[in-house]
Amino acid sequence: MHPLGELTVSTASLDEWHQVAKWAAEEGWNPGRDDTAAFHPIDPAGFFIGRLEPGAPPVSSISVANYSDQYAFLGYYMVHPDHRGQGLGLATWRAAFPHAGARTVGLDAVPAQQSTYKRAGFEAVHDTIRFVGRPRGGDGGAGRTGTGATTPVTPDHLDAIAAYDRRCFPADRRGFLTRWLTADGHTAHVHLRDGRIAGYGVIRPARDGHRIGPLFADDRETAEALFDTLTAGLGPGETVALDVPEPQRAAHDLAVARGLAPSSHTVRMYAGPAPSVDAARTYGVTSLELG
């Protein structure tokens, strides 16, 4: 029994998870404004909140979203500031984590929590650097390279984008992409080369500025073309954030060349075998909260 009541952990509805997203914004995570609506349907049973009394406001949260029979992603592990230091986070974790079953579970840890996750069986693989700034364009040929050009995503691109995405992400995300590519405020472009997809990217409004994610591309030239197209419509002074895996040096160079600077970092960790993905094509991850 908790001194303030007994913690009850239950699955969160879409409406309830909007409150958790508000917590994340207050913590400075800067989530996209419509992220919840796109991510919650991936696994509605994988979003959890803890309450001290029935019907009371939530005091804790965690998501354990199962993307496939082999892969899950953990995020939004939080306790409201008024209730920290009382063991509620660990109790919420213990109630929710079994939802992943035998799957490999990924997460992006803030450095202060890395040791906590390690004790839970997670191993660090690489850092992810958040680059933030007011983007400056390239050489004036936004969206075009010598071997192709970007174009707005249409429904006809979905199958090919889903296949390309699967090379860069550990599970098939076709259902998610159907929502992500067309959500309110989202702008999605694909880069075509000789009739095939050589990369795609999405920019979306965040609580502060905009976020780009994912940004997947065959090479830096393609990633630059997509970045320039996605940011071309931003107003003067508007900022953009891009989360870049630390080993992907070409992505670092692109971010710096476009006027962004490192602002923070997280640590990608896995419990279970690290999944195999085409890391060289990952110039920006979709979301630190949900993979």
Residue frames as qw, qx, qy, qz and C-alpha x, y, z in Angstrom:
[[0.000, 0.889, 0.458, 0.000, 0.00, 0.00, 0.00],
 [0.374, 0.395, -0.020, 0.839, 1.34, 3.41, -0.99],
 [0.162, -0.318, -0.526, 0.772, 0.97, 6.09, 1.72],
 [0.279, 0.243, -0.044, -0.928, -1.28, 8.11, -0.59],
 [0.815, 0.264, 0.129, -0.500, -3.26, 5.13, -1.81],
 [0.730, -0.070, 0.648, 0.207, -2.72, 1.99, -3.85],
 [0.139, 0.509, -0.494, -0.691, -1.18, 2.46, -7.29],
 [0.728, 0.363, 0.572, -0.107, -3.32, 0.98, -10.04],
 [0.069, -0.420, 0.583, 0.692, -1.76, 0.65, -13.47],
 [0.620, 0.490, 0.590, -0.165, -4.10, 0.38, -16.45],
 [0.458, 0.269, 0.507, 0.679, -4.05, 0.91, -20.20],
 [0.018, 0.506, 0.124, -0.853, -4.52, 4.48, -21.31],
 [0.509, 0.703, 0.496, 0.006, -7.07, 5.66, -23.83],
 [0.490, 0.465, 0.210, 0.707, -6.06, 8.01, -26.61],
 [0.173, -0.874, -0.125, -0.437, -7.57, 10.93, -24.70],
 [0.715, -0.686, 0.042, 0.128, -5.71, 9.99, -21.51],
 [0.787, -0.023, 0.160, 0.595, -2.43, 9.74, -23.39],
 [0.242, 0.785, 0.123, 0.557, -2.75, 13.34, -24.50],
 [0.482, -0.865, 0.077, -0.117, -2.17, 14.24, -20.83],
 [0.835, -0.301, 0.238, 0.394, 1.03, 12.20, -20.85],
 [0.578, 0.489, 0.219, 0.616, 2.18, 14.00, -23.99],
 [0.117, -0.923, -0.033, -0.366, 1.61, 17.27, -22.12],
 [0.723, -0.645, 0.180, 0.173, 3.90, 16.01, -19.34],
 [0.792, 0.093, 0.265, 0.542, 6.55, 15.21, -21.94],
 [0.291, 0.767, 0.149, 0.552, 6.29, 18.74, -23.30],
 [0.401, -0.892, 0.062, -0.198, 6.66, 20.16, -19.79],
 [0.823, -0.406, 0.249, 0.310, 9.79, 18.03, -19.34],
 [0.023, 0.773, -0.405, -0.487, 11.31, 19.69, -22.41],
 [0.602, 0.018, 0.754, 0.260, 11.05, 16.64, -24.69],
 [0.258, 0.485, -0.255, -0.796, 9.32, 18.78, -27.34],
 [0.460, 0.224, 0.852, 0.109, 7.04, 16.10, -28.82],
 [0.036, -0.172, -0.567, -0.805, 5.26, 16.68, -32.10],
 [0.392, -0.022, 0.239, -0.888, 1.85, 18.24, -31.67],
 [0.825, 0.082, -0.092, -0.551, -0.05, 15.33, -33.19],
 [0.208, 0.399, -0.893, 0.028, 2.28, 12.46, -32.31],
 [0.411, -0.038, 0.779, -0.472, -0.17, 10.75, -29.96],
 [0.740, 0.380, 0.174, -0.527, -2.88, 10.28, -32.57],
 [0.629, 0.542, -0.519, -0.203, -0.41, 8.61, -34.94],
 [0.206, 0.402, -0.863, 0.229, 1.41, 6.40, -32.44],
 [0.518, -0.149, 0.605, -0.585, -1.32, 5.21, -30.05],
 [0.875, 0.228, 0.019, -0.428, -3.06, 2.97, -32.63],
 [0.400, 0.500, -0.768, -0.009, 0.18, 0.99, -33.16],
 [0.484, -0.127, -0.841, 0.206, -0.61, -0.93, -29.97],
 [0.378, -0.630, -0.073, -0.674, -3.44, 0.59, -27.90],
 [0.854, -0.468, -0.223, -0.029, -2.84, -2.01, -25.18],
 [0.769, 0.059, -0.219, 0.598, 0.76, -0.85, -24.78],
 [0.071, 0.537, -0.134, 0.830, 0.19, 2.59, -23.23],
 [0.577, -0.451, -0.646, 0.215, -0.05, 2.60, -19.43],
 [0.097, -0.632, 0.192, -0.744, -0.86, 5.10, -16.70],
 [0.438, -0.214, -0.768, 0.415, -0.79, 4.75, -12.93],
 [0.335, -0.638, -0.112, -0.684, -3.35, 6.23, -10.53],
 [0.072, 0.184, -0.765, 0.613, -3.42, 6.34, -6.74],
 [0.389, 0.284, 0.656, -0.581, -7.20, 6.30, -6.59],
 [0.350, 0.445, 0.768, 0.300, -9.90, 5.26, -9.06],
 [0.178, 0.871, 0.421, 0.182, -10.83, 8.18, -11.26],
 [0.347, -0.820, 0.077, 0.448, -7.98, 10.32, -9.96],
 [0.431, 0.838, -0.302, -0.144, -5.57, 12.06, -12.34],
 [0.934, 0.158, -0.196, 0.254, -2.65, 9.87, -13.48],
 [0.418, -0.855, 0.283, 0.118, 0.62, 10.10, -11.56],
 [0.412, -0.439, 0.712, 0.361, 2.83, 7.86, -13.74],
 [0.759, 0.557, -0.013, -0.338, 3.15, 6.61, -17.30],
 [0.333, -0.408, 0.763, 0.374, 5.04, 4.27, -19.59],
 [0.777, 0.446, -0.111, -0.430, 4.55, 2.99, -23.14],
 [0.424, -0.280, 0.836, 0.206, 5.60, -0.48, -24.28],
 [0.657, 0.513, -0.035, -0.551, 4.45, -0.47, -27.87],
 [0.653, -0.063, 0.725, 0.207, 4.69, -3.82, -29.65],
 [0.330, 0.584, -0.357, -0.650, 5.52, -3.19, -33.30],
 [0.693, 0.267, -0.604, -0.291, 5.79, -6.86, -34.25],
 [0.938, -0.299, -0.161, -0.065, 6.22, -10.32, -32.75],
 [0.804, 0.084, -0.211, 0.549, 9.94, -9.59, -32.44],
 [0.347, 0.199, -0.138, 0.906, 10.22, -5.89, -31.54],
 [0.260, -0.847, -0.463, 0.009, 8.82, -3.40, -29.03],
 [0.328, 0.434, -0.166, 0.823, 9.78, 0.11, -28.03],
 [0.436, -0.631, -0.538, 0.350, 9.60, 1.61, -24.54],
 [0.215, 0.372, 0.012, 0.903, 9.07, 5.30, -23.90],
 [0.369, -0.610, -0.138, -0.687, 7.26, 7.96, -21.89],
 [0.672, -0.309, -0.593, 0.318, 8.58, 6.52, -18.62],
 [0.025, 0.468, -0.159, 0.869, 7.58, 9.34, -16.29],
 [0.337, -0.562, -0.684, 0.322, 6.25, 10.16, -12.86],
 [0.028, -0.892, -0.222, -0.394, 4.54, 13.48, -12.24],
 [0.315, 0.482, -0.438, 0.690, 6.92, 15.82, -10.37],
 [0.499, -0.523, 0.223, -0.655, 4.55, 15.98, -7.38],
 [0.933, -0.230, 0.127, -0.246, 4.90, 12.22, -6.81],
 [0.677, 0.505, -0.503, 0.185, 8.54, 11.39, -7.49],
 [0.094, 0.477, -0.726, 0.486, 10.83, 9.57, -5.08],
 [0.646, -0.182, 0.450, -0.590, 8.08, 7.24, -3.85],
 [0.350, -0.124, 0.923, 0.105, 8.69, 4.15, -5.98],
 [0.627, 0.510, 0.355, -0.470, 5.77, 4.79, -8.32],
 [0.433, 0.650, -0.484, -0.394, 7.90, 4.68, -11.46],
 [0.014, 0.308, -0.951, -0.018, 9.32, 1.25, -10.67],
 [0.454, 0.239, 0.767, -0.386, 5.87, -0.08, -9.78],
 [0.598, 0.625, 0.038, -0.501, 4.51, 1.20, -13.11],
 [0.273, 0.568, -0.732, -0.258, 7.44, -0.37, -14.98],
 [0.183, -0.134, 0.964, -0.136, 6.89, -3.75, -13.33],
 [0.553, 0.410, 0.577, -0.440, 3.22, -3.74, -14.23],
 [0.562, 0.714, -0.044, -0.416, 3.74, -2.71, -17.85],
 [0.032, 0.624, -0.718, -0.306, 7.00, -4.28, -19.02],
 [0.483, 0.011, 0.875, 0.007, 5.63, -7.85, -19.31],
 [0.610, 0.644, 0.226, -0.403, 3.47, -6.56, -22.17],
 [0.282, 0.710, -0.555, -0.328, 6.57, -6.88, -24.38],
 [0.992, 0.034, 0.073, -0.096, 6.77, -10.62, -23.80],
 [0.815, -0.211, 0.313, 0.438, 9.92, -12.15, -25.31],
 [0.506, 0.813, 0.129, 0.257, 10.43, -9.30, -27.79],
 [0.521, 0.034, -0.092, 0.848, 13.59, -7.25, -28.09],
 [0.111, -0.915, -0.376, 0.100, 12.79, -3.89, -26.50],
 [0.479, 0.327, 0.004, 0.814, 14.41, -0.63, -27.56],
 [0.223, -0.902, -0.331, 0.162, 14.44, 2.73, -25.81],
 [0.398, 0.597, -0.121, 0.686, 16.19, 6.09, -25.88],
 [0.599, -0.594, -0.413, 0.344, 17.46, 6.88, -22.40],
 [0.018, -0.947, 0.161, -0.277, 18.31, 10.26, -20.97],
 [0.494, 0.454, -0.634, 0.384, 21.88, 9.95, -19.67],
 [0.305, -0.433, 0.547, -0.648, 20.80, 10.24, -16.02],
 [0.849, -0.070, 0.272, -0.448, 18.67, 7.09, -16.38],
 [0.620, 0.470, -0.611, -0.142, 21.16, 4.96, -18.32],
 [0.064, 0.297, -0.888, 0.344, 22.34, 3.07, -15.23],
 [0.597, 0.061, 0.502, -0.623, 18.73, 2.39, -14.20],
 [0.822, 0.385, -0.142, -0.395, 17.96, 0.80, -17.54],
 [0.410, 0.482, -0.772, 0.062, 21.21, -1.17, -17.47],
 [0.260, -0.180, 0.823, -0.472, 20.15, -2.75, -14.19],
 [0.726, 0.265, 0.345, -0.532, 16.91, -3.76, -15.93],
 [0.755, 0.086, 0.615, 0.209, 18.86, -5.66, -18.59],
 [0.518, 0.849, 0.109, -0.005, 19.32, -3.01, -21.28],
 [0.682, -0.225, 0.255, 0.647, 22.63, -2.50, -23.07],
 [0.142, 0.825, -0.069, -0.543, 23.76, 0.75, -24.68],
 [0.761, 0.368, 0.419, 0.332, 24.37, 0.66, -28.45],
 [0.404, 0.298, 0.152, 0.851, 24.95, 4.28, -29.45],
 [0.004, -0.479, -0.325, 0.815, 24.12, 7.87, -28.57],
 [0.264, 0.674, 0.566, 0.394, 21.54, 9.88, -30.47],
 [0.257, -0.229, -0.101, 0.934, 22.29, 13.58, -30.83],
 [0.202, 0.824, 0.525, -0.067, 19.54, 16.18, -31.10],
 [0.333, 0.026, 0.212, 0.918, 20.50, 18.99, -33.48],
 [0.059, 0.822, 0.533, -0.192, 18.45, 22.18, -33.27],
 [0.257, -0.347, 0.148, 0.890, 18.59, 25.48, -35.09],
 [0.465, 0.708, 0.131, -0.515, 17.25, 27.81, -37.74],
 [0.765, 0.121, 0.526, 0.352, 17.92, 25.94, -40.96],
 [0.162, 0.699, -0.308, -0.624, 19.72, 27.55, -43.81],
 [0.870, 0.440, 0.119, -0.188, 19.32, 26.22, -47.33],
 [0.780, -0.103, 0.401, 0.470, 21.88, 24.64, -49.58],
 [0.316, -0.198, 0.408, 0.833, 22.97, 25.95, -52.95],
 [0.376, 0.338, -0.059, -0.861, 19.52, 26.99, -54.13],
 [0.477, 0.109, -0.734, -0.470, 18.61, 23.69, -55.76],
 [0.455, -0.146, 0.671, -0.567, 16.34, 22.54, -52.95],
 [0.802, 0.189, 0.406, -0.395, 14.90, 19.14, -53.63],
 [0.819, 0.554, -0.125, -0.083, 17.00, 18.30, -56.68],
 [0.566, -0.519, 0.559, 0.313, 20.13, 16.25, -57.10],
 [0.169, 0.493, -0.648, -0.555, 21.97, 15.17, -60.19],
 [0.160, 0.022, -0.962, -0.219, 20.10, 11.87, -60.16],
 [0.211, -0.526, -0.823, -0.046, 16.60, 12.65, -59.02],
 [0.143, -0.378, 0.042, -0.914, 14.19, 15.04, -57.32],
 [0.073, 0.209, 0.806, -0.549, 11.87, 15.18, -54.35],
 [0.335, -0.311, -0.504, -0.733, 8.13, 15.21, -54.71],
 [0.521, -0.263, 0.388, -0.713, 5.24, 15.36, -52.24],
 [0.132, -0.007, 0.988, -0.081, 4.12, 11.96, -51.01],
 [0.626, 0.004, -0.235, -0.744, 0.91, 10.61, -52.55],
 [0.838, -0.144, 0.402, -0.341, -1.06, 7.45, -51.74],
 [0.874, 0.442, -0.198, -0.038, 0.60, 5.79, -54.72],
 [0.301, 0.644, -0.620, 0.332, 3.94, 5.98, -52.88],
 [0.660, -0.536, 0.323, -0.417, 2.79, 4.20, -49.72],
 [0.999, -0.019, 0.029, 0.023, 3.75, 0.64, -50.60],
 [0.697, 0.476, -0.244, 0.477, 7.23, 1.64, -51.76],
 [0.112, -0.708, 0.368, -0.593, 7.76, 3.93, -48.75],
 [0.832, -0.422, 0.213, -0.291, 6.72, 1.15, -46.36],
 [0.959, 0.149, -0.067, 0.232, 9.21, -1.21, -48.01],
 [0.417, 0.618, -0.303, 0.594, 11.97, 1.41, -47.80],
 [0.428, -0.672, 0.279, -0.536, 11.09, 2.19, -44.17],
 [0.963, -0.251, 0.027, -0.097, 11.34, -1.49, -43.27],
 [0.772, 0.351, -0.271, 0.455, 15.03, -1.43, -44.21],
 [0.168, 0.532, -0.334, 0.760, 15.65, 1.33, -41.66],
 [0.531, -0.387, 0.344, -0.670, 13.27, 0.32, -38.85],
 [0.103, -0.228, 0.962, -0.112, 13.07, -3.09, -37.11],
 [0.350, 0.369, 0.831, -0.224, 9.42, -3.75, -38.00],
 [0.108, 0.435, 0.631, 0.633, 6.84, -3.17, -40.72],
 [0.014, -0.402, -0.412, 0.817, 5.19, 0.21, -40.01],
 [0.044, 0.315, 0.632, 0.707, 2.77, 0.43, -42.92],
 [0.245, -0.739, -0.623, -0.069, -0.26, 1.15, -40.74],
 [0.378, -0.673, -0.165, 0.615, 1.60, 3.81, -38.79],
 [0.277, -0.137, 0.384, 0.870, 2.95, 5.40, -41.96],
 [0.015, 0.584, 0.684, 0.438, -0.57, 5.70, -43.36],
 [0.287, -0.876, -0.368, 0.119, -1.31, 8.06, -40.48],
 [0.513, -0.557, 0.076, 0.649, 2.12, 9.70, -40.13],
 [0.370, 0.081, 0.473, 0.796, 2.51, 10.77, -43.73],
 [0.071, -0.544, -0.538, -0.640, -0.89, 12.46, -43.87],
 [0.344, -0.609, -0.574, 0.426, -1.47, 13.79, -40.33],
 [0.046, 0.966, 0.219, 0.131, -2.56, 17.40, -39.90],
 [0.212, -0.933, 0.271, 0.108, 0.45, 19.69, -40.15],
 [0.700, -0.280, 0.558, 0.346, 2.77, 16.96, -41.42],
 [0.520, 0.743, -0.266, -0.326, 4.60, 17.51, -44.69],
 [0.780, -0.190, 0.571, 0.174, 6.07, 14.40, -46.34],
 [0.477, 0.730, -0.360, -0.331, 8.34, 14.20, -49.36],
 [0.907, -0.038, 0.383, 0.168, 9.89, 11.30, -51.20],
 [0.036, 0.709, -0.521, -0.474, 13.01, 11.37, -53.34],
 [0.892, 0.334, 0.291, -0.086, 12.71, 9.48, -56.60],
 [0.089, -0.644, 0.641, 0.408, 15.66, 8.26, -58.62],
 [0.224, 0.192, -0.849, -0.439, 15.09, 6.43, -61.88],
 [0.637, -0.244, -0.459, -0.569, 11.55, 5.71, -60.77],
 [0.704, -0.304, -0.614, 0.190, 12.44, 4.19, -57.42],
 [0.418, -0.892, -0.038, -0.167, 12.49, 5.63, -53.91],
 [0.622, 0.344, -0.416, 0.567, 15.92, 6.74, -52.72],
 [0.234, -0.088, -0.569, 0.783, 14.68, 8.29, -49.48],
 [0.246, -0.704, -0.479, -0.464, 11.82, 10.04, -47.74],
 [0.257, -0.026, -0.504, 0.824, 11.30, 12.50, -44.91],
 [0.265, -0.746, -0.568, -0.222, 8.60, 14.12, -42.80],
 [0.156, 0.171, -0.337, 0.913, 8.50, 17.47, -41.00],
 [0.367, -0.646, -0.650, -0.159, 5.87, 18.21, -38.36],
 [0.164, -0.727, 0.153, -0.649, 5.03, 21.01, -35.93],
 [0.571, -0.156, -0.686, 0.425, 6.28, 20.43, -32.38],
 [0.356, -0.810, -0.404, 0.234, 5.55, 22.18, -29.10],
 [0.190, -0.819, 0.200, 0.502, 8.55, 24.35, -29.95],
 [0.114, 0.557, -0.612, -0.550, 9.37, 24.82, -33.63],
 [0.866, 0.280, -0.214, -0.355, 9.35, 21.77, -35.92],
 [0.572, -0.400, 0.712, 0.079, 10.81, 18.28, -35.89],
 [0.604, 0.453, -0.533, -0.383, 12.02, 16.25, -38.83],
 [0.243, -0.257, 0.924, -0.144, 11.59, 12.52, -38.58],
 [0.797, -0.252, 0.344, 0.427, 12.11, 10.17, -40.05],
 [0.349, 0.819, -0.340, -0.304, 14.75, 11.26, -42.54],
 [0.790, -0.110, 0.575, 0.185, 15.88, 8.13, -44.39],
 [0.491, 0.801, -0.205, -0.274, 18.01, 8.34, -47.53],
 [0.945, 0.240, -0.043, 0.220, 20.43, 6.38, -49.67],
 [0.642, 0.115, -0.099, 0.752, 23.18, 8.98, -49.26],
 [0.220, -0.495, -0.274, 0.795, 23.94, 12.46, -47.97],
 [0.023, 0.013, -0.408, -0.913, 23.10, 14.16, -51.27],
 [0.331, -0.440, -0.726, -0.411, 19.60, 12.70, -51.16],
 [0.399, -0.575, -0.587, 0.407, 19.19, 13.51, -47.46],
 [0.179, -0.302, -0.025, 0.936, 20.21, 17.11, -48.14],
 [0.161, -0.193, -0.554, -0.794, 17.70, 17.41, -50.96],
 [0.418, -0.552, -0.712, -0.119, 14.94, 16.14, -48.69],
 [0.382, -0.494, -0.406, 0.668, 16.02, 18.35, -45.76],
 [0.087, -0.133, 0.162, 0.974, 16.09, 21.45, -47.96],
 [0.282, -0.339, -0.630, -0.639, 12.66, 20.71, -49.41],
 [0.458, -0.554, -0.686, 0.114, 11.10, 19.98, -46.02],
 [0.359, -0.544, -0.301, 0.696, 12.44, 23.18, -44.46],
 [0.231, 0.234, 0.363, 0.872, 11.88, 25.46, -47.45],
 [0.241, -0.660, -0.499, -0.507, 8.44, 26.50, -46.21],
 [0.511, -0.548, -0.464, 0.473, 9.49, 27.53, -42.70],
 [0.033, 0.966, 0.141, 0.216, 9.19, 31.17, -41.78],
 [0.337, 0.629, -0.415, 0.565, 12.09, 33.39, -40.73],
 [0.234, -0.509, 0.566, -0.604, 13.38, 32.47, -37.30],
 [0.915, -0.165, 0.014, -0.368, 11.56, 29.15, -37.10],
 [0.191, -0.557, 0.807, -0.057, 13.62, 26.32, -35.62],
 [0.890, 0.123, -0.340, -0.277, 13.84, 22.66, -36.50],
 [0.507, -0.525, 0.668, -0.145, 15.09, 19.65, -34.53],
 [0.805, 0.338, -0.456, -0.176, 16.65, 16.51, -35.99],
 [0.719, -0.503, 0.462, -0.124, 17.61, 13.44, -33.91],
 [0.612, 0.610, -0.496, -0.079, 20.70, 11.82, -35.43],
 [0.959, -0.249, -0.017, 0.137, 22.30, 8.49, -34.46],
 [0.326, -0.836, 0.356, 0.262, 25.83, 9.30, -33.29],
 [0.645, -0.164, 0.615, 0.423, 27.57, 6.77, -35.62],
 [0.526, 0.656, 0.471, 0.268, 26.00, 8.38, -38.69],
 [0.384, -0.443, 0.059, 0.808, 28.67, 11.01, -39.30],
 [0.151, 0.274, 0.534, 0.785, 27.28, 12.07, -42.67],
 [0.239, -0.760, -0.567, -0.212, 24.05, 13.04, -40.90],
 [0.457, -0.666, -0.180, 0.562, 26.02, 15.09, -38.35],
 [0.338, -0.139, 0.329, 0.871, 27.78, 16.90, -41.16],
 [0.011, -0.539, -0.619, -0.571, 24.48, 17.58, -42.92],
 [0.341, -0.805, -0.475, 0.106, 22.92, 19.05, -39.76],
 [0.431, -0.571, 0.006, 0.698, 25.87, 21.33, -39.10],
 [0.271, 0.077, 0.490, 0.825, 26.05, 22.42, -42.74],
 [0.130, -0.616, -0.590, -0.506, 22.39, 23.42, -42.56],
 [0.095, -0.570, 0.164, -0.800, 22.90, 25.59, -39.47],
 [0.791, -0.517, -0.206, -0.255, 21.88, 23.21, -36.69],
 [0.125, 0.570, -0.681, 0.443, 23.89, 22.60, -33.53],
 [0.520, -0.188, -0.819, 0.152, 23.90, 19.79, -30.91],
 [0.361, -0.565, 0.093, -0.736, 21.57, 20.58, -28.02],
 [0.676, -0.360, 0.512, -0.389, 21.19, 17.29, -26.10],
 [0.435, 0.288, -0.822, -0.227, 21.66, 13.56, -26.44],
 [0.853, -0.226, 0.244, -0.401, 20.04, 10.28, -25.46],
 [0.134, -0.410, 0.897, 0.092, 21.36, 6.72, -25.40],
 [0.801, 0.111, -0.344, -0.477, 19.79, 4.03, -27.60],
 [0.257, -0.330, 0.868, -0.268, 19.59, 0.82, -25.56],
 [0.727, 0.014, -0.508, -0.461, 18.15, -2.65, -26.14],
 [0.573, -0.265, 0.709, -0.315, 17.03, -5.50, -23.95],
 [0.845, 0.299, 0.443, -0.023, 17.55, -8.53, -26.13],
 [0.622, 0.055, 0.442, 0.645, 19.44, -8.82, -29.40],
 [0.085, 0.580, -0.072, -0.807, 19.88, -5.47, -31.14],
 [0.708, 0.556, 0.422, -0.112, 17.82, -5.51, -34.34],
 [0.496, -0.069, 0.489, 0.714, 19.47, -5.34, -37.71],
 [0.331, 0.868, 0.313, -0.198, 18.68, -2.17, -39.67],
 [0.621, 0.471, 0.149, 0.609, 20.32, -0.17, -42.43],
 [0.383, -0.735, -0.219, 0.515, 21.88, 2.44, -40.15],
 [0.377, -0.114, 0.327, 0.859, 23.72, 4.14, -43.01],
 [0.009, -0.499, -0.570, -0.653, 20.37, 5.33, -44.39],
 [0.362, -0.765, -0.516, 0.128, 19.19, 6.82, -41.07],
 [0.293, 0.392, -0.062, 0.870, 19.76, 10.58, -41.13],
 [0.290, -0.264, 0.320, -0.862, 17.06, 11.25, -38.56],
 [0.058, -0.209, -0.963, 0.157, 14.93, 8.98, -36.36],
 [0.223, -0.580, -0.597, -0.507, 11.16, 9.29, -36.22],
 [0.482, -0.737, -0.012, -0.473, 10.71, 9.88, -32.49],
 [0.171, 0.397, -0.774, 0.463, 12.84, 9.41, -29.37],
 [0.549, -0.164, 0.476, -0.667, 9.67, 8.56, -27.46],
 [0.842, 0.178, 0.387, -0.331, 8.41, 5.80, -29.75],
 [0.715, -0.075, 0.594, 0.360, 11.22, 4.78, -32.04]]
